[in-house]
Amino acid sequence: MSSNDLVLPLGARTGLPRVDRHGGRRIAAPGDGRSGSASAGASRSGHSAKTMDAHDSHILEIIARAPHVALVLDLDGTLIPFAASPAEATVDADTRQLVAALARSPGVHLAVVSGRKRDELDARLGGVAGALLVGEHGVWRRDEQGWEQVPLRGADPGPIERAFRELAGSRPGALVERKTWSVSLHYRRVPLPDREAVIVEGFDAVEPWLHEHPEYELLEGELVLEVRHRDAHKGSAVAWLRERVPPGTLFVALGDDRTDEDTFAALGDADLSVVVGHPDRPTRAKARLDDVRAVHSFLRALHRARQAREPSGPVALPRLIPRARTKGGAPLVVISNRLPDAPACSAGESERARNVGGLVSGLGPALSARNGVWLGWSGGRHADALELAIDATSSPVRASFDLRPEWHARFYNGFANGSLWPIFHGFPGRARYDERDWNAYVEVNDFFAQQASRLASRGGTVWAHDYHLLLVGAALRRLGHHGPIGLFVHIPFPPLDLFETIPWARELIEGMLAFDLVGFHVRRYASNFVHCAQRLASSAVRTDRGVRTASREVRVGVFPMGIDAEIFEETDDARFDDMTELHAVLRGRKLVLGVDRLDYSKGIVERLEAFGRMLEIFPEWRARVSMLQVAVPSRADVPEYAEQRRAIETLVGRINGLYGEAHWVPVRYVYRSYGRAELAALYRAADVGFVTPLRDGMNLVAKEYVASQAVANPGVLVLSRFAGAADELDGAVLTNPHHRDGMARDLARALEMPHEERAQRHASMMARVRGSTPEGWASDFLRTLEAAR
């Protein structure tokens, strides 16, 4: 029996109504139904069972016939809709009546298992006779004898509560909820542009304490961050419930939150788990319902079916979730560390989102045309890496999985971002090396390769992206994949003297030489890779097209990534209140704009210092120009978040203190997300786009700024010569971000540039930006990859 099959009990055949999975219904004649074959042995729950495959529409009938059924129901998001705050979520009369009716049904044992406090559960469902209640994810349990607390051992989470409350004090709408063994930070009421910042600040606030208290873990729920004791989970309630129901009872669990995955994991093979909503999230659940209304429809139908009564009206049935059982047949599999947001990436929410948005624009058409699959991390963390979850309804098809917490810590925060990121960007002093981080990097690359191997046809094309996945090609070769395998590195590739400081530099290079094609944004990074391969890999020699080893030839190519310029050209600035307020504050002054993720490689501190220096050596610009620095929150910021933010805020305060006047603030600093259209409006309002990363693979902000300019009166792009975009945007004022005085002079030059020169420079750059699209970039790479193989 496959672990992916849904196994449910087969009881006595009686004339129960059969409900069509699409909502229609028909009445079954006595004895009617699929016979099926019983499983070879008893299930974990102890009853005989049949296998229900992904096309079986008889879920309701089978549950109705089970002699005993334990209904395990989550509350918020399952039985009742989410509200703006936990206190506002109420159980209405209809829901209460439905729960009471189910609890009274013969053979039905009902338990509501929630993360809520016991007094909140009592207030909402305490009067329902026969209903068992479990609060705080299993810490508090109530049966007919009353409430009982599960004894746990560990530190009091008071420091987390204080940290969350301090954070919430500066974030309007944030709410802190303290429980016995957990603390939650709710951000449902926080304005959408500020939510990512709350998440980053929340992670930063708790990570040091969690490192010292491994008995606790950080979870992301539905618009909530929660630090809880590891033994306080809903799965612990399932064993408690089994002690209170007859042997062989069929468990049916419904839940919407990531915390409900613990319930699903504790069920037996013969039980049914149903996730509510979240079609894009990996899950242990065997079936899915769309929303709270569908849950009520299903439960009402189940109640009537248990009484051998016909369902009233259309019925929402759990749809079985198909599982990938064997090697797939996808002709194209794209692998990235993180999947784009479903159904499509809203590229303005963060720089990560914008970059992934470019990938969506480029790879979406190619994947859809070839019936391909996009594989990546879901963004979630769980103690056990979950099965691959495939969302066949999205375009392109998405396959995702959670990372184990130790993988996230050592693969993602450890080797990928703590070792490779600083070295690749030229910061050897920031790199740290730990054998355990390297081992996790190898292990996770192997895991990605295993999942890709399940999805791809034997000769299918696999395209991996970025520094997280440098060893995926070698792992796929070991698994026997024979199709073309490509890698695109979106960040800089370092010269040999930096790269070989990595203790596992040789292993990384030899792993990369397992790909058929390795691509970069610009030629200098491609040349660096070839030079490293020559020096570090045995038998590797340079060729006209790349690198040849004893066993294969590896093509190395340059593929500059573009943007969808039309999106930035067509924005209506009048739609945004922020723009009206900005123009009112500027009062005709010129605007210098920086937009970056809060990362040390982006050169924000150096840029601010240059702006301050310009005001010092060119005093005529005082009170005539203002700078707006937008820092876009991203979870990748967490390791250096506090350090960077303190440095920036201190510097902004110093500049404003030195040069500011009652009617003029030199620098405004904003830490929040903007939508793509809002960013385009900001770009267009700026007289100078100040894009000065210390080193960058491409930097799409530079191209977005150019695309957003009004042709009749364009602004000037001041661009770091160490950004990949500098190779294409020849009309920019190129600057050295390591030279403060030089940047200050270049900025003054840009502010003084006459209209004719601005227009000429912009026209040259705009031609390049319009001529390079994400779709063209993807097509060029795939065509070269398949030709190379």
Secondary structure by P-SEA (a helix, b strand, c coil): ccccbbbbbbccccccbbbbcccbbbbbccccccccccccccccccbbbbbbcccccaaaaaaaaccbbbbbbbccccccccccccccccccaaaaaaaaaaaacccbbbbbbccccaaaaaacccccccbbbbcccccbbbccccccccccccccaaaaaaaaaaaaaacccbbbbbcccbbbbbcccccccaaaaaaaaaaaacaaaaaacccccccccccbbbbbcccccaaaaaaaaaaacccbbbbbbbbccccaaaaaaaccccbbbbbccccccccccccccccaaaaaaaaaaaaaaaaccccccccccbbbbbcccccccccbbbbcccccccccccccccaaaaaaaaaaaaaaaaaaaabbbbbbccccccccccccccccccccbbbccccccccccccccccccccaaaaaacccccbbbbaaaaaaaaaaaaaaaaaaaacccccbbbbbbcccccaaaaaaaaaccccbbbbbbccccccccccccccaaaaaaaaaacccbbbcccaaaaaaaaaaaacccccccccccbbbcccbbbbbbbbbbbcaaaaaacccccccaaaaaaaaaaccbbbbbbbbccccccaaaaaaaaaaaaaaacccccccbbbbbbbbbbcccccaaaaaaaaaaaaaaaaaaaccccccccbbbbbccccaaaaaaaaaaccccccccccccccaaaaaaaaaccccbbbbbbcccccccccccccccccccccaaaaaaaaaaaaaccaaaaaaaaaaaaaaaaaccaaaaaaaaaaaaaaac
